[in-house]
Amino acid sequence: MAIISEGTLIGFALLVLAFVLFYLLMYLARTGYKISARTFPAVVALPEAVGRAAEMGKPIYYTTGLGPTTLNDPLNGLQILAGISILGYVTRLAVKSGVKVFYYTPVPDSLPLVEETMRTAYLAEGKPEEFDTNLINFAADQDSSLTASLGFIQREKPASSILLGGFYYESVVLGEAGNIVGALQIGGTANTHQMPFMVATCDYMLLSEELYAASATIAGDPDVLGSLKGEDILKMIILLILVIGALLSVAGVNTIIDILGI
């Protein structure tokens, strides 16, 4: 009996292919090869959200999720980092327009990164003295942070509400609160259990991997762009194998199915 089945061997081969693709594309991106992601309406709407706040003389509410977690969380950590990356871009736009961005989170280990991201945005626009740490609001748990967020939204009635990161039940609560005050809302998450609520309450939405792609495009990080490109190519290869296998199976040829061990 074979120690390694054919299906396992194919899985290992795809894993090796993934490593090679990711390394090659990240290397090419670092050496100047242009890797671009498609334009997302939600990203295009970010300057609109800032401009709306400037016209109305109101602030922007921003959060990367209020669920109980840390940056090390395998489900939400990367989503929070993606949201913080986009926060830097939004803050720069806001500084140019004289708009305040208020950030809310219960994630303690994200605070130094958030502060540095916003401080750097103010510095990049030549206004480091205008940065105020009071723009960053921390509460120790999910419910407390949600209560603080709802209080801010009701008091200040922000012109725009940006929800980009890892979300739990707070997504629908924040979405409804933003709708009540008439805020322009931009949402994005990879948590499938919250996507329907965000789609229903937000004007623009980044679905699943679009959040990472948008963050990579804005940041211009060659490693992230290269890995995203490699992931897309790998998906196309797997999809092509499955389509060919299905067509051959219809014709009575089960070679690919046997190789994959399905």
C-alpha positions in Angstrom: 0.0 0.0 0.0 1.3 3.4 -1.0 2.4 5.6 1.9 1.3 8.8 0.1 -2.0 8.7 -1.8 -2.4 10.4 -5.2 -4.8 13.0 -3.7 -2.3 13.9 -1.0 0.5 14.1 -3.5 -1.5 16.5 -5.7 -2.2 18.6 -2.6 1.4 18.8 -1.8 2.3 19.7 -5.4 -0.3 22.6 -5.3 1.2 23.7 -2.0 4.7 23.8 -3.5 3.3 25.7 -6.6 1.7 28.2 -4.2 5.0 28.9 -2.5 6.8 29.3 -5.8 4.1 31.6 -7.2 4.0 33.8 -4.1 7.8 34.1 -3.9 8.2 34.8 -7.6 5.5 37.5 -7.7 6.7 39.1 -4.5 10.2 39.2 -5.9 9.0 40.7 -9.2 6.9 43.3 -7.3 9.9 44.3 -5.3 12.0 44.8 -8.4 9.5 47.1 -10.1 7.1 44.8 -11.8 3.7 46.5 -11.7 1.0 44.4 -10.0 -2.4 46.2 -10.0 -5.7 45.3 -8.5 -9.0 46.3 -10.0 -10.6 49.5 -8.8 -13.3 49.1 -6.1 -16.2 51.5 -5.9 -15.8 51.5 -2.1 -12.3 52.8 -2.4 -13.3 55.4 -5.0 -16.0 56.5 -2.5 -13.4 57.2 0.3 -12.6 60.7 -1.0 -16.3 61.3 -1.4 -16.8 60.3 2.3 -14.2 62.8 3.4 -15.4 65.5 1.1 -19.0 65.1 2.4 -17.7 65.5 5.9 -15.8 68.7 4.9 -18.9 70.2 3.3 -21.1 69.4 6.3 -18.5 70.4 8.9 -18.9 67.1 10.6 -16.4 64.3 11.7 -15.9 60.8 10.3 -16.5 57.7 12.4 -14.0 54.9 11.7 -13.7 51.4 13.2 -12.0 48.2 12.3 -14.4 46.1 14.3 -15.5 45.9 17.9 -15.5 42.2 18.4 -13.4 40.7 21.3 -10.1 39.8 19.6 -6.4 40.7 19.2 -4.1 41.3 16.2 -3.0 37.7 16.6 -6.5 36.3 16.0 -6.3 34.2 12.9 -9.8 35.2 11.7 -9.9 38.9 12.4 -6.2 40.0 12.9 -5.5 40.5 9.2 -8.8 42.2 8.6 -8.0 44.7 11.4 -4.6 45.4 9.9 -6.1 45.9 6.5 -8.6 48.4 8.0 -5.8 50.2 9.8 -3.9 50.5 6.5 -6.8 52.1 4.8 -7.2 54.4 7.9 -3.9 55.9 7.1 -5.1 56.9 3.6 -8.4 58.2 4.9 -6.7 60.3 7.6 -4.4 61.9 5.0 -7.4 62.9 3.0 -9.1 64.2 6.1 -6.1 66.3 7.2 -6.1 67.9 3.7 -9.7 68.8 4.1 -9.7 69.9 7.7 -11.8 66.9 8.8 -11.5 64.9 12.0 -11.5 61.1 11.9 -12.5 59.4 15.2 -11.4 55.9 15.6 -13.0 53.3 18.0 -11.7 49.9 19.0 -11.6 47.5 21.9 -8.4 45.8 20.6 -5.5 46.9 22.9 -2.6 45.7 20.9 -3.8 47.7 17.8 -3.5 51.1 19.6 0.2 51.7 19.1 -0.2 50.9 15.4 -3.3 53.1 15.0 -1.6 56.0 16.8 1.5 55.7 14.6 -0.6 55.4 11.4 -2.6 58.5 12.2 0.4 60.5 13.5 2.3 59.7 10.3 -0.6 60.8 8.2 -0.7 64.2 9.9 3.1 64.5 9.5 3.0 63.6 5.8 0.5 66.4 5.3 2.7 68.9 7.2 0.4 69.3 10.2 1.9 67.1 13.0 0.9 69.7 15.6 -2.8 69.1 14.8 -2.7 65.4 15.7 -4.7 64.6 18.9 -4.6 61.3 20.6 -8.2 61.9 21.7 -9.2 61.0 18.2 -8.4 57.4 19.2 -11.0 55.9 21.5 -10.5 52.6 23.4 -12.9 50.6 25.5 -12.0 47.3 27.2 -14.6 45.1 25.6 -17.1 44.7 22.8 -20.2 46.0 24.5 -18.4 49.0 26.1 -16.9 50.0 22.7 -20.2 49.6 21.0 -21.9 51.8 23.6 -19.2 54.4 23.2 -19.6 54.3 19.4 -23.4 54.6 19.5 -23.0 57.6 21.8 -20.6 59.3 19.5 -22.8 58.7 16.5 -25.9 60.1 18.2 -24.1 63.1 19.6 -21.9 64.1 16.7 -24.0 62.7 13.8 -20.9 62.0 11.6 -21.2 62.8 7.9 -19.5 59.4 7.1 -19.1 56.1 8.8 -16.4 53.7 7.7 -16.5 50.1 8.9 -13.5 48.2 7.6 -12.2 45.1 9.4 -13.4 42.1 11.4 -16.9 42.5 12.6 -19.4 40.6 14.7 -23.0 41.6 15.8 -21.9 45.2 16.0 -22.0 45.5 12.2 -25.8 45.7 12.0 -26.1 47.9 15.1 -23.5 50.4 13.8 -25.0 50.2 10.3 -28.5 51.1 11.5 -27.1 53.9 13.8 -25.3 55.4 10.8 -28.5 55.2 8.7 -30.5 57.0 11.3 -28.2 60.0 11.3 -27.9 60.0 7.5 -24.2 59.1 7.3 -22.6 57.9 4.1 -21.4 54.4 5.0 -18.6 52.3 3.6 -18.2 48.8 4.9 -15.9 45.9 4.4 -15.3 42.5 6.1 -14.2 39.0 5.4 -16.5 37.6 8.0 -19.2 35.9 5.9 -21.7 35.8 8.8 -21.7 39.6 8.9 -21.6 40.4 5.1 -25.4 40.4 4.6 -25.9 43.0 7.4 -23.2 45.3 6.0 -24.5 45.0 2.5 -28.0 45.9 3.7 -26.9 49.0 5.7 -23.8 50.4 3.8 -23.7 52.5 0.7 -20.5 50.8 -0.5 -19.0 47.4 0.4 -15.8 45.5 0.2 -16.6 41.8 0.2 -14.2 39.2 1.6 -10.9 39.4 -0.1 -11.7 42.8 -1.6 -10.8 44.2 1.8 -7.2 42.9 1.5 -6.9 43.9 -2.1 -8.1 47.4 -1.4 -5.6 47.7 1.5 -2.7 46.4 -0.7 -3.6 48.7 -3.5 -3.7 51.8 -1.2 -0.5 50.8 0.7 1.3 49.7 -2.4 3.1 46.9 -0.4 4.8 44.7 -3.0 4.7 41.6 -0.8 1.0 41.8 -0.2 0.3 42.6 -3.9 2.5 39.7 -5.0 0.8 37.2 -2.6 -2.7 38.4 -3.8 -1.7 38.0 -7.4 -0.3 34.5 -6.7 -3.5 33.5 -4.9 -5.5 34.6 -7.9 -3.4 32.6 -10.3 -3.5 29.5 -8.1 -7.3 29.8 -7.9 -7.5 29.9 -11.7 -5.3 26.9 -12.0 -7.4 24.9 -9.5 -10.6 26.0 -11.2 -9.2 25.0 -14.6 -8.3 21.6 -13.3 -11.8 21.1 -11.9 -13.5 22.2 -15.1 -11.4 19.9 -17.2 -12.0 17.1 -14.8 -15.8 17.6 -14.9 -15.9 17.7 -18.7 -13.8 14.5 -18.9 -16.0 12.8 -16.3 -19.0 13.6 -18.4 -17.2 11.9 -21.3 -16.5 8.9 -19.1 -12.9 9.6 -18.5 -12.1 9.7 -14.8 -8.3 10.2 -15.0 -8.2 13.6 -13.3 -10.7 12.5 -10.6 -8.6 9.5 -9.8 -5.4 11.6 -9.6 -7.0 14.1 -7.3 -8.4 11.3 -5.2 -11.9 12.7 -5.2 
